[in-house]
Amino acid sequence: MSFLDRLFGKTTRTTIEETVKMTKTKTAIVYYSSGGTNYQLAQWAAEAAEAAGSEVRLMKVAETAPQAVIDSSPGWKANAEATKDVPFATGEDLEWADAIIFSVPTRFGNVPGQIQSFFDTLGGFWFQGKLANKAVSAMSSAQNPHGGQEATILSLYTTMYHWGAVVAAPGYTDAVTFAAGGNPYGTSVTVGQDGKIADDAATIKAAVAHQAGRTVKVGAALKSMNA
């Protein structure tokens, strides 16, 4: 007997599953990226979530750095221009979603200030319970293999726990996690001095796809439970 049978009873379960099938699972993919790495990870996650049958919104958080600072870095400036049409994430987008995937670089083992500023706008949504019972997972990057990626993801999950969200970390549920560096908390990458992902791109893309697909599945299960 499945958890839906035990939780709702067999007759109710059929009705709930029919209702859930009428609407796609909705996935919000939220990223911050100054050089483009986490934008790439977010794009791969979006592709995988759509392949898993989810409706997807790919969004970035608002930049808080001064324009003069951005202009002083060719890579940062180029990425800002290349992603100028990507919409900004809002609390309404997270409320809309059944599953949320974050991709952020590490900042001294913590999340970037841009992400924290975004979180600081979500107090009303949290207070009203609009962020609870979402499936969430996260990815990260740094310039060194042990440059804070795991700590950054765990720091981000701390906020999710306060929301009442359900963390859908990849764990060791697929061999691709080992091939991509073995981080059970979320896919993480090393960025070279050229600003490019130093790891094997195909392997990382496969790990992102597994993580995104797993998050969508958990989101669908939670959606069933909450129906």
Phi and psi in degrees as a GROMACS rama.xvg file:
@    title "Ramachandran Plot"
@    xaxis  label "Phi"
@    yaxis  label "Psi"
@TYPE xy
-76.3594  169.111  SER-2
-64.1441  -28.8616  PHE-3
-69.2434  -37.8306  LEU-4
-61.0442  -47.0482  ASP-5
-67.4188  -36.6209  ARG-6
-80.7025  -38.8754  LEU-7
-114.946  -18.7029  PHE-8
91.7263  151.139  GLY-9
-63.2676  -43.2521  LYS-10
-63.9507  -45.7438  THR-11
-65.429  -36.4292  THR-12
-58.3308  -44.6266  ARG-13
-60.6249  -42.6666  THR-14
-63.5492  -43.4007  THR-15
-64.1166  -45.0597  ILE-16
-63.7313  -38.5157  GLU-17
-64.1538  -39.0309  GLU-18
-65.6939  -45.2365  THR-19
-64.3859  -37.9575  VAL-20
-64.9752  -21.5515  LYS-21
-70.4233  -22.5854  MET-22
-127.692  139.062  THR-23
-69.4979  151.542  LYS-24
-64.985  140.114  THR-25
-109.456  128.753  LYS-26
-122.134  125.779  THR-27
-100.31  126.729  ALA-28
-113.921  114.806  ILE-29
-116.851  128.955  VAL-30
-137.137  160.791  TYR-31
-129.813  135.827  TYR-32
-153.198  124.778  SER-33
-94.5626  -30.5076  SER-34
-107.396  -13.1073  GLY-35
113.395  -14.4294  GLY-36
-62.2954  -50.7655  THR-37
-72.9804  -23.0851  ASN-38
-64.3715  -41.6116  TYR-39
-63.9454  -45.2517  GLN-40
-60.1748  -41.347  LEU-41
-64.397  -38.8336  ALA-42
-64.2892  -42.6888  GLN-43
-62.5834  -40.1978  TRP-44
-63.8129  -40.1522  ALA-45
-62.8245  -43.7089  ALA-46
-59.8864  -44.256  GLU-47
-69.0022  -39.8759  ALA-48
-64.8836  -40.3913  ALA-49
-65.4074  -38.7783  GLU-50
-64.6785  -28.2501  ALA-51
-82.0163  1.87412  ALA-52
94.2777  12.0206  GLY-53
-93.0454  149.417  SER-54
-81.4397  133.062  GLU-55
-124.099  139.509  VAL-56
-120.907  118.638  ARG-57
-100.002  121.62  LEU-58
-141.543  155.933  MET-59
-112.587  159.693  LYS-60
-89.3418  155.863  VAL-61
-66.1061  142.363  ALA-62
-75.6838  138.271  GLU-63
-114.854  -9.13448  THR-64
-72.9006  146.379  ALA-65
-61.3813  145.828  PRO-66
-59.5321  -33.8543  GLN-67
-62.6743  -35.7903  ALA-68
-69.4825  -42.6286  VAL-69
-62.4257  -44.622  ILE-70
-65.0017  -24.0466  ASP-71
-76.4082  -13.0336  SER-72
-115.075  111.477  SER-73
-55.152  -42.7538  PRO-74
-66.3396  -43.7906  GLY-75
-62.8261  -46.3453  TRP-76
-62.3162  -42.6745  LYS-77
-64.6127  -41.8621  ALA-78
-67.0647  -39.0659  ASN-79
-60.3408  -39.8214  ALA-80
-70.1473  -40.7356  GLU-81
-67.5469  -26.7448  ALA-82
-110.79  19.4672  THR-83
-63.5859  -23.3452  LYS-84
-93.781  -3.00447  ASP-85
-71.6479  128.58  VAL-86
-68.9468  155.099  PRO-87
-82.6341  140.693  PHE-88
-72.652  146.021  ALA-89
-131.873  167.494  THR-90
-61.3983  -34.3967  GLY-91
-62.4921  -33.5523  GLU-92
-65.6875  -40.1383  ASP-93
-70.9477  -36.6853  LEU-94
-62.6377  -39.212  GLU-95
-62.8077  -34.173  TRP-96
-79.0124  149.405  ALA-97
-93.176  -28.4789  ASP-98
-134.779  144.826  ALA-99
-133.428  129.997  ILE-100
-120.584  127.034  ILE-101
-107.245  147.027  PHE-102
-138.484  116.824  SER-103
-142.94  149.577  VAL-104
-78.7571  162.103  PRO-105
-85.8463  146.622  THR-106
-128.501  93.091  ARG-107
55.976  42.3887  PHE-108
77.4593  11.0975  GLY-109
-130.742  178.072  ASN-110
-79.9094  154.034  VAL-111
-62.161  152.85  PRO-112
-59.3763  -30.2459  GLY-113
-63.6506  -40.3229  GLN-114
-67.5609  -43.6111  ILE-115
-62.7186  -38.7068  GLN-116
-61.8316  -38.542  SER-117
-64.5663  -45.5262  PHE-118
-59.3673  -35.3084  PHE-119
-66.8394  -14.1246  ASP-120
-89.0483  -3.41553  THR-121
-99.4816  8.17759  LEU-122
-55.3314  -43.0749  GLY-123
-64.9535  -38.5853  GLY-124
-66.4913  -41.6395  PHE-125
-62.7196  -46.5819  TRP-126
-60.2258  -34.1612  PHE-127
-89.22  4.12957  GLN-128
74.1431  18.1775  GLY-129
-80.4571  -6.84515  LYS-130
-109.72  2.15486  LEU-131
-78.7242  155.121  ALA-132
61.7954  29.8705  ASN-133
-97.9633  144.399  LYS-134
-82.7621  128.704  ALA-135
-131.337  148.148  VAL-136
-152.513  168.315  SER-137
-146.121  156.714  ALA-138
-131.099  161.268  MET-139
-154.75  169.987  SER-140
-145.83  156.682  SER-141
-158.025  169.667  ALA-142
-82.2529  -8.85183  GLN-143
-127.761  152.354  ASN-144
-57.3092  -31.105  PRO-145
-122.435  47.3843  HIS-146
-93.1126  15.2864  GLY-147
114.245  6.99336  GLY-148
-58.8141  -47.3329  GLN-149
-65.0367  -43.2381  GLU-150
-63.1001  -37.7076  ALA-151
-64.3071  -45.4356  THR-152
-63.1795  -44.3186  ILE-153
-65.6594  -36.4602  LEU-154
-62.4896  -40.9811  SER-155
-65.176  -40.8497  LEU-156
-63.7526  -28.7979  TYR-157
-57.4464  -41.7209  THR-158
-63.3829  -40.3709  THR-159
-62.6641  -35.8747  MET-160
-62.3163  -38.8236  TYR-161
-65.1821  -31.3547  HIS-162
-70.4963  -24.2756  TRP-163
86.7065  18.9933  GLY-164
-77.6919  166.929  ALA-165
-112.965  114.773  VAL-166
-72.4908  125.051  VAL-167
-112.195  60.1706  ALA-168
-62.9742  150.901  ALA-169
-67.0298  -27.2123  PRO-170
54.3033  -147.322  GLY-171
-112.815  52.3259  TYR-172
-88.9389  -1.75956  THR-173
-154.989  145.449  ASP-174
-62.1062  -21.5951  ALA-175
-63.5384  -25.7112  VAL-176
-61.0893  -42.0664  THR-177
-66.3889  -43.4707  PHE-178
-63.3903  -30.1701  ALA-179
-92.2666  12.1464  ALA-180
118.799  -12.4972  GLY-181
82.2382  19.9292  GLY-182
-84.7937  110.728  ASN-183
-77.3853  -12.7922  PRO-184
-83.8416  -25.6694  TYR-185
166.847  155.55  GLY-186
-60.5048  132.159  THR-187
-136.502  149.563  SER-188
-133.23  161.627  VAL-189
-104.935  136.471  THR-190
-109.372  126.198  VAL-191
-75.5817  174.751  GLY-192
-63.2094  -19.9252  GLN-193
-84.5378  0.442502  ASP-194
83.5153  4.12726  GLY-195
-101.465  155.642  LYS-196
-63.7919  123.8  ILE-197
-82.1557  -19.0367  ALA-198
-80.0608  166.968  ASP-199
-64.4164  118.136  ASP-200
-61.5092  -40.6576  ALA-201
-64.7656  -39.6508  ALA-202
-67.3044  -43.7586  THR-203
-63.8029  -42.378  ILE-204
-60.8569  -39.0327  LYS-205
-66.6413  -38.8375  ALA-206
-66.3193  -41.7349  ALA-207
-61.5159  -42.7359  VAL-208
-61.7016  -42.9132  ALA-209
-63.7131  -45.4145  HIS-210
-62.9345  -44.3159  GLN-211
-65.0906  -43.4166  ALA-212
-62.5981  -39.7406  GLY-213
-65.2756  -41.6151  ARG-214
-64.4794  -40.3753  THR-215
-61.9241  -43.4088  VAL-216
-62.9951  -42.7973  LYS-217
-65.9408  -39.4192  VAL-218
-60.0638  -40.3827  GLY-219
-65.713  -39.8364  ALA-220
-64.9476  -41.9632  ALA-221
-66.2461  -36.6635  LEU-222
-62.5469  -40.4724  LYS-223
-62.5185  -44.5215  SER-224
-64.0184  -34.4019  MET-225
-89.3836  -5.44165  ASN-226
